[in-house]
Amino acid sequence: MACWKIIPLLLLIAAVSAVEVQRPRGVPLSKKHFYVEGKPFTCLDGSRTITFDRVNDDYCDCQDGSDEPGTPACPNGSFHCTNAGYRPTFIPSSRVNDGICDCCDATDEFNSGASCPNTCRELGRQEKESLQKLAEIAKEGFLLKQQLIQEAKRGLEEKKVKVLELETSKKQLEEKVEALRTVKETAEEPEKEAKGRHLKAWEDQKAAVRAEKDKARMVEVFLELDDDGDGLVSVAELQSHSELDPDSDGSFTETEAQALLDGVEKADAAVFETIWKDIKDKYVSEVQIPVEMPHEEATEPITDNESENYSEGEIPEEDDDDEPDDDDDEVDQDEDDDDDDADADYNRPPAVQEKKDEEDEGVMPPYDEETQTLIDAAQKTREQFDEAERALRELDDQMKNLEKETTSDFGPNSEFAYLYSQCYDLTTSEYIYRLCPFNKVSQKPKHGGSETSLGTWGHWSGPEGDIYTAMKYENGMGCWQGPNRSTTVKIKCGKETTVTSTTEPSRCEYLMEFTSPALCQDPKTLEQMLHGHTEL
């Protein structure tokens, strides 16, 4: 119970020896002046005026029931329990003389015959003891609160000084980053040029190798097309390769073939070189890769005469002299592999062959010493620049956090500031609940499993004029076919900072009870009330 809420209770029950002021039954002290004996009574709603002898005469004259405060005559009336020594209260008039004791002083059952002992003083004593304990907690909590406020003030001043220091450091670091950026870009320029020269040399080398291979293939194709070996490729010889048909219509005509040969009947090596680029991507070599069949041991059928020489179950032994020599096999196999590789290279489709040529070119050779020196120097400037830029980002993050701490609403006197960056756990039989004030609320299964967000910090959500008694955390993990989870944290005065309970009053809406000395109020007024006297 928040300590300032204790004050009204203490005002009403503090004096166990209170003097009861005489007034009509069921009338509170605050309305006694409306009921003056011997004078006409005006209904409290102003609807009519009646003689005073009609007040509490068990007949309802006023529409608001105010003429029958001590009887059950008016269905909309209310009866005031004086409850001397305890808390006064109101009950509906319908409960008067119903045989059930509603007032601890038994004044509601004055004519029902019910036996109702007066328990007000005992209840008052018990509540007073309870309130005294709460007052002690409030007293200790309030002292802690004063310390929290002082620490928050010191912390705020320190943070403001720190922000100024960081702003100076940031300016210096920004200048350093820009200087290193210039150094880096200056070092990268010769590095880029040197690497470009190295790459160009490598590309030129690969291009020369490819050109040499292309020329060699051109010579091989020329010789292959020159069927009669006269050193010329004729129209007819060219027509023997239908894949060279320019329009691929299935009819490679003499005119089309002659056009490929630049209009001549026969092309020598020089002319063939000029047309090679037009046919090399279509040409398919006549030399085919041999297709190897699975090796199977040849078996000859056993004749009837031979079968008679063996009894059932016997297997004739093979002659060792017929087995090939292992060494000879290895030599033959090597020769076959070489032949197969050559045939495979020669018969690959152009696109496949080009890809294999690129693979055969290998990796780019290492940089020369001068280029590598430029690369190392540029890399060093990049690392220095990256390190400075990383430091600047970290400093920016630090400044943002400090700005958040110095501008956030941590209460009227920043008494809740100590909760920032802290987390508090509550373990139940199934879950571990974690409250990180001004950040988030989460839930995790006690025996393993992933964490579930129950909301992130939203705003203070206490009632108007008392907003710091509750926190709202919103937009947690969505429920299955339901809303996003959210949590309300109700705060009470306490010597310790702790989560005392967690419930789920509605689906996906959680309620946490949290105690903190930051909510404790000055207990001096409470102590005065506990030792004072109030006339009821």
Secondary structure by P-SEA (a helix, b strand, c coil): cccccaaaaaacccccbbbbbbccccccccccccccccccccccccccccccccccccccccccccccccccccccbbbbccccccccccccccccccccccccccccccccccccccaaaaaaaaaaaaaaaaaaaaaaaaaaaaaaaaaaaaaaaaaaaaaaaaaaaaaaaaaaaaaaaaaaaaaaaaaaaaaaaaaaaaaaaaaaaaaaaaaaaaaaaaaaaccccccccccccccccccccccccccccaaaaaaaacccccccaaaaaaaccccccccccccccccccccccccccccaaaaaaccccbbbbccccccccaaaaaaaaaaaaaaaaaaaaacccaaaaaaaaaaaccccccccaaaaaaaaaaaaaaaaaaaaaaaaaaaaaaaaaaaaaacccccccccccccccbbbbbbcccbbbbbbcccccccccccbbbbbbccccccccccccccccbbbbcccccccccccbbbbbbbbbcccccccccccccccbbbbbbbbccccccaaaaaaaaaccccc
